[in-house]
Amino acid sequence: MTAAQTRQFDLFAGAAPAAGAERSARTKSPAARKAVPSPIRTPVPADPEAMARHLEASGAYRVLRRLEPRPVIEGWTPDMRREDEKIGIILDTETTGLDAESEEIIELGMVMFTYGTDGIRDVVKVFSQLREPKASIRPEITRITGITDEMVAGRSIDPAEVAEFIAPADLVIAHNAKFDRPFCERFAPGFDVKAWACSVAEVDWAGLGFEGSKLTYLVGQCGLFHNGHRAVDDCHALLEVLALEREAGGSAFPRLVASAERRRCRIFAIGSPFELKDTLKARGYRWNDGNDGRPKSWWTEVDEDAYQAECRFLAEEIYRRDCDPLVQWLTAVERYRS
């Protein structure tokens, strides 16, 4: 078999050169070979932030930057706050389960900050502690929280220390206050007399240009990322999300504060006709079975300025007569209790 017959066929090779072309290419002068233009390459910045801006400017990339917690004002005490200044606490718990009656806190994170009419100002204190529960942490809880039995072994949280930390706070904020508040009230004194605000239920995130209310997603929409397994890291992250100025309408924080300052009313449609239960459900009413001490009836919760409209709805669509429904007025101190 000849050499030509044994030559391997290259599927990706171009057409074979014409006779003499190979010799011609080898004999080209260096100047002729240099005449072929090289591709233009844009210089890549050496600085990481400049590199990130370079990628963003291309329009082909979105860059997430690590969320850096604000520095804590060392040596701060409550008597150092200005005349127009209030104190807020962002709080997050990690627990062994969902039921505050039977499950336990295994981590508590809190970030204390000052605020005024101009928004969030300084971070002044931070609290972050783990706690060993009575029973072993279930594998599914470890998957969710990242907390293992080894991490909490021998660790405890002093309720008196927690009570002292929250004492000067004017407002406690949680990203699911309906979950966090019952756990906190059972664990330490002082939480039951505080005004609470929920950054899930009381902020119109869609109106601010976000596409969801989950904290990790909100952080990403702000162009940031953080370690979402630690409670105190979630607190720092929520602080920055609330403070961020959005083109769609400013920041979320003043909206949350304004919501906390308004009363809400819980209306019970006692004795409503059974055949109209679907009408009530479509309106947002929920069924209460009476086991919690509240009336066994359909109920809803609305802002104070929607109270009259809700009474008209019940009179015209449900009872078909004038009615005076049972109402519980709630301030931020009463909301989100179990």
C-alpha positions as CSV (number, residue, x, y, z in Angstrom):
1,M,0.0,0.0,0.0
2,T,1.4,3.4,-1.0
3,A,2.0,6.3,1.4
4,A,-0.8,8.2,-0.3
5,Q,-3.2,5.4,0.3
6,T,-2.3,5.1,4.0
7,R,-2.7,8.8,4.7
8,Q,-5.4,9.4,7.4
9,F,-8.4,11.4,6.2
10,D,-9.1,14.5,8.3
11,L,-12.8,15.2,8.4
12,F,-12.1,18.8,9.6
13,A,-9.4,19.7,7.2
14,G,-9.9,22.1,4.3
15,A,-9.6,21.2,0.7
16,A,-6.2,19.8,-0.4
17,P,-3.9,22.5,-1.7
18,A,-3.3,22.6,-5.4
19,A,-0.1,21.2,-6.8
20,G,2.8,23.5,-5.9
21,A,0.7,25.6,-3.5
22,E,2.3,24.0,-0.5
23,R,5.8,24.7,-1.7
24,S,4.7,28.3,-2.5
25,A,3.4,28.8,1.0
26,R,6.6,27.6,2.4
27,T,8.6,30.0,0.3
28,K,6.6,33.2,1.1
29,S,8.6,35.9,2.7
30,P,8.1,36.8,6.4
31,A,6.7,40.2,5.3
32,A,4.0,38.5,3.2
33,R,3.1,36.2,6.1
34,K,2.7,39.2,8.4
35,A,0.3,40.9,6.1
36,V,-2.5,38.7,7.4
37,P,-4.4,40.9,9.9
38,S,-4.7,39.5,13.4
39,P,-8.0,39.7,15.3
40,I,-8.6,42.8,17.3
41,R,-8.7,42.0,21.1
42,T,-10.2,44.4,23.6
43,P,-7.8,44.8,26.6
44,V,-9.2,43.0,29.7
45,P,-9.0,45.1,32.9
46,A,-6.9,43.7,35.7
47,D,-9.0,45.2,38.5
48,P,-11.9,42.9,39.4
49,E,-14.5,45.7,39.7
50,A,-13.3,47.2,36.4
51,M,-13.6,43.7,34.9
52,A,-17.2,43.4,36.2
53,R,-18.1,46.8,34.6
54,H,-16.4,45.7,31.4
55,L,-18.6,42.6,31.3
56,E,-21.8,44.5,32.1
57,A,-21.1,47.1,29.4
58,S,-21.1,44.4,26.8
59,G,-24.8,43.8,27.4
60,A,-24.2,40.0,27.4
61,Y,-23.6,39.5,31.1
62,R,-25.2,40.3,34.5
63,V,-22.7,40.4,37.4
64,L,-23.6,39.7,41.0
65,R,-21.4,41.4,43.6
66,R,-20.8,40.0,47.1
67,L,-22.9,41.7,49.7
68,E,-20.6,43.4,52.2
69,P,-22.3,44.1,55.6
70,R,-22.2,47.7,56.8
71,P,-19.6,48.4,59.5
72,V,-20.9,48.4,63.1
73,I,-20.5,51.7,65.0
74,E,-18.2,50.6,67.9
75,G,-19.2,51.7,71.4
76,W,-22.6,52.9,70.4
77,T,-25.3,53.1,73.1
78,P,-29.0,54.1,72.8
79,D,-28.4,57.5,74.5
80,M,-26.2,58.5,71.6
81,R,-29.1,58.6,69.1
82,R,-30.2,61.9,67.7
83,E,-33.4,63.6,68.6
84,D,-35.2,62.5,65.3
85,E,-33.7,59.0,65.3
86,K,-35.4,55.7,66.0
87,I,-34.0,52.2,66.5
88,G,-34.9,49.2,64.3
89,I,-34.0,45.6,64.5
90,I,-34.0,43.1,61.6
91,L,-34.4,39.6,63.0
92,D,-34.1,36.1,61.6
93,T,-34.5,32.7,63.2
94,E,-33.5,29.2,62.2
95,T,-35.6,26.5,63.9
96,T,-36.0,22.8,64.2
97,G,-39.5,23.0,62.5
98,L,-42.5,25.2,61.7
99,D,-44.6,24.9,64.8
100,A,-43.6,27.3,67.5
101,E,-45.5,25.3,70.1
102,S,-43.3,22.2,69.7
103,E,-40.2,23.2,67.8
104,E,-37.1,25.2,69.0
105,I,-34.9,28.0,67.9
106,I,-31.4,26.8,66.9
107,E,-30.0,30.1,65.6
108,L,-31.0,33.7,66.2
109,G,-29.5,36.6,64.2
110,M,-30.3,40.3,64.8
111,V,-29.0,43.5,63.3
112,M,-29.8,46.8,65.1
113,F,-29.8,50.0,63.1
114,T,-30.8,53.6,63.4
115,Y,-33.3,55.3,61.1
116,G,-35.1,58.6,60.5
117,T,-37.2,60.3,58.0
118,D,-34.3,60.1,55.5
119,G,-34.3,56.2,55.8
120,I,-31.8,53.7,57.2
121,R,-28.7,55.3,58.8
122,D,-26.1,53.2,60.7
123,V,-25.7,49.6,61.9
124,V,-25.0,49.9,65.6
125,K,-25.1,46.4,67.1
126,V,-25.2,42.8,65.8
127,F,-26.3,39.6,67.6
128,S,-25.6,36.1,66.3
129,Q,-25.8,32.9,68.3
130,L,-26.4,29.2,67.9
131,R,-28.4,27.0,70.3
132,E,-28.4,23.3,70.9
133,P,-32.0,21.9,70.9
134,K,-33.3,19.1,73.1
135,A,-33.5,16.6,70.3
136,S,-31.1,15.9,67.4
137,I,-31.5,18.2,64.3
138,R,-33.4,16.3,61.6
139,P,-31.6,15.8,58.2
140,E,-34.2,17.9,56.3
141,I,-33.6,20.8,58.7
142,T,-29.9,20.6,58.2
143,R,-30.5,20.7,54.4
144,I,-32.5,23.8,54.7
145,T,-30.5,25.7,57.3
146,G,-27.0,24.2,56.9
147,I,-26.9,23.8,60.7
148,T,-25.7,20.4,62.1
149,D,-25.7,18.9,65.6
150,E,-21.9,19.4,65.7
151,M,-22.3,23.2,65.1
152,V,-24.7,23.6,68.0
153,A,-23.3,21.1,70.5
154,G,-22.9,22.8,73.9
155,R,-24.2,26.2,72.6
156,S,-26.9,28.2,74.2
157,I,-28.7,31.5,73.9
158,D,-29.5,33.5,77.1
159,P,-33.1,34.8,76.9
160,A,-32.1,37.6,79.3
161,E,-29.4,38.7,76.9
162,V,-31.8,38.7,74.0
163,A,-34.3,40.8,76.1
164,E,-31.6,43.3,76.9
165,F,-30.6,43.5,73.2
166,I,-34.1,44.3,71.9
167,A,-35.1,46.6,74.8
168,P,-34.4,49.9,73.0
169,A,-36.0,48.9,69.7
170,D,-38.9,50.9,68.2
171,L,-39.6,48.4,65.5
172,V,-38.7,44.7,64.9
173,I,-38.6,43.6,61.2
174,A,-38.7,40.0,60.0
175,H,-39.0,38.7,56.5
176,N,-41.8,36.4,57.6
177,A,-43.0,37.9,60.9
178,K,-45.9,35.5,61.1
179,F,-43.3,32.7,61.5
180,D,-40.6,34.4,63.5
181,R,-42.7,36.3,66.1
182,P,-44.3,33.3,67.8
183,F,-40.9,31.6,68.2
184,C,-39.4,34.8,69.6
185,E,-42.2,35.5,72.0
186,R,-42.0,32.0,73.5
187,F,-38.2,32.2,73.8
188,A,-37.5,35.6,75.5
189,P,-39.5,38.4,77.2
190,G,-40.0,41.7,75.5
191,F,-40.9,40.7,72.0
192,D,-44.7,40.7,72.9
193,V,-44.7,44.5,73.5
194,K,-42.7,45.5,70.4
195,A,-44.1,46.8,67.2
196,W,-43.5,44.3,64.4
197,A,-43.3,44.7,60.6
198,C,-43.2,42.0,58.0
199,S,-41.1,42.7,54.8
200,V,-43.0,40.0,53.0
201,A,-46.6,41.0,53.7
202,E,-46.2,44.7,54.0
203,V,-44.1,45.6,51.0
204,D,-45.4,45.7,47.4
205,W,-42.2,44.3,45.9
206,A,-43.8,44.0,42.4
207,G,-44.6,47.7,42.5
208,L,-40.9,48.4,43.2
209,G,-39.9,46.4,40.1
210,F,-39.1,43.0,41.8
211,E,-40.4,39.7,40.5
212,G,-41.0,37.9,43.8
213,S,-40.6,38.3,47.5
214,K,-38.2,35.5,48.5
215,L,-35.1,37.1,50.1
216,T,-32.5,35.3,47.9
217,Y,-34.3,36.5,44.8
218,L,-34.6,40.0,46.1
219,V,-30.9,40.1,46.8
220,G,-30.1,38.8,43.3
221,Q,-32.4,41.4,41.8
222,C,-30.3,44.0,43.6
223,G,-27.2,42.7,41.9
224,L,-25.8,41.1,45.0
225,F,-25.3,37.6,46.5
226,H,-24.8,36.5,50.1
227,N,-24.3,33.5,52.3
228,G,-28.0,32.6,52.8
229,H,-27.5,29.9,55.4
230,R,-26.6,32.1,58.4
231,A,-29.4,34.0,60.1
232,V,-27.4,37.2,60.7
233,D,-26.3,37.2,57.0
234,D,-29.9,37.2,56.0
235,C,-30.5,40.2,58.3
236,H,-27.6,42.1,56.7
237,A,-29.0,41.2,53.3
238,L,-32.6,42.3,54.1
239,L,-31.2,45.6,55.4
240,E,-29.6,46.4,52.1
241,V,-32.6,45.3,50.1
242,L,-34.8,47.6,52.1
243,A,-32.4,50.5,51.8
244,L,-31.8,50.1,48.0
245,E,-33.2,53.0,45.9
246,R,-35.1,51.6,43.0
247,E,-35.9,53.6,39.8
248,A,-39.5,52.3,40.0
249,G,-40.3,54.3,43.1
250,G,-37.6,54.7,45.8
251,S,-36.7,52.3,48.5
252,A,-38.9,49.7,50.4
253,F,-38.0,50.9,53.9
254,P,-40.1,54.0,54.2
255,R,-43.1,52.0,52.8
256,L,-42.6,49.3,55.4
257,V,-42.4,51.9,58.2
258,A,-45.5,53.6,57.0
259,S,-47.4,50.3,56.9
260,A,-46.3,49.5,60.4
261,E,-47.7,52.8,61.6
262,R,-51.2,52.1,60.2
263,R,-53.9,50.2,62.0
264,R,-55.4,47.1,60.4
265,C,-58.7,45.6,61.1
266,R,-59.6,41.9,61.3
267,I,-63.2,41.4,60.3
268,F,-65.2,38.2,61.2
269,A,-68.2,37.3,59.0
270,I,-70.0,35.4,61.7
271,G,-73.1,33.5,60.6
272,S,-72.5,34.1,56.9
273,P,-74.6,31.9,54.6
274,F,-72.9,28.6,53.8
275,E,-73.8,28.9,50.1
276,L,-71.7,32.1,49.9
277,K,-68.5,30.6,51.2
278,D,-66.9,30.7,47.7
279,T,-67.7,34.4,47.4
280,L,-65.9,35.0,50.7
281,K,-62.9,32.9,49.6
282,A,-62.7,34.7,46.4
283,R,-62.6,38.0,48.4
284,G,-59.6,36.7,50.4
285,Y,-61.5,35.5,53.5
286,R,-60.1,32.5,55.5
287,W,-61.9,30.0,57.6
288,N,-61.2,29.9,61.4
289,D,-62.3,26.7,63.2
290,G,-62.5,28.4,66.6
291,N,-59.8,26.4,68.2
292,D,-57.7,29.5,68.8
293,G,-60.3,31.3,70.8
294,R,-61.4,33.5,67.9
295,P,-64.9,33.1,66.4
296,K,-65.7,30.1,64.3
297,S,-66.2,31.9,61.0
298,W,-64.8,33.3,57.8
299,W,-62.5,36.3,58.4
300,T,-60.2,38.7,56.6
301,E,-57.7,41.5,57.5
302,V,-57.6,44.8,55.7
303,D,-56.0,48.2,56.1
304,E,-57.9,50.8,58.1
305,D,-58.8,52.8,55.0
306,A,-60.5,49.7,53.4
307,Y,-62.7,49.1,56.4
308,Q,-65.8,50.9,55.2
309,A,-65.6,49.2,51.8
310,E,-65.4,45.8,53.4
311,C,-68.5,46.5,55.5
312,R,-70.4,47.5,52.4
313,F,-69.3,44.2,50.7
314,L,-70.6,42.2,53.6
315,A,-73.9,44.1,53.8
316,E,-74.6,44.0,50.0
317,E,-73.1,40.7,48.9
318,I,-73.2,38.4,52.0
319,Y,-75.9,39.3,54.5
320,R,-78.1,41.3,52.1
321,R,-78.9,43.7,54.9
322,D,-77.3,46.2,57.2
323,C,-74.7,44.5,59.4
324,D,-72.3,45.4,62.2
325,P,-69.5,42.7,61.9
326,L,-67.2,41.8,64.7
327,V,-64.0,43.7,64.2
328,Q,-60.6,43.5,66.0
329,W,-58.4,46.6,65.4
330,L,-54.7,45.7,65.2
331,T,-51.6,47.8,65.5
332,A,-48.0,46.7,64.8
333,V,-47.8,45.6,68.4
334,E,-50.7,43.0,67.9
335,R,-50.0,41.9,64.4
336,Y,-48.3,38.5,63.6
337,R,-48.9,37.0,66.9
338,S,-49.7,33.3,67.0
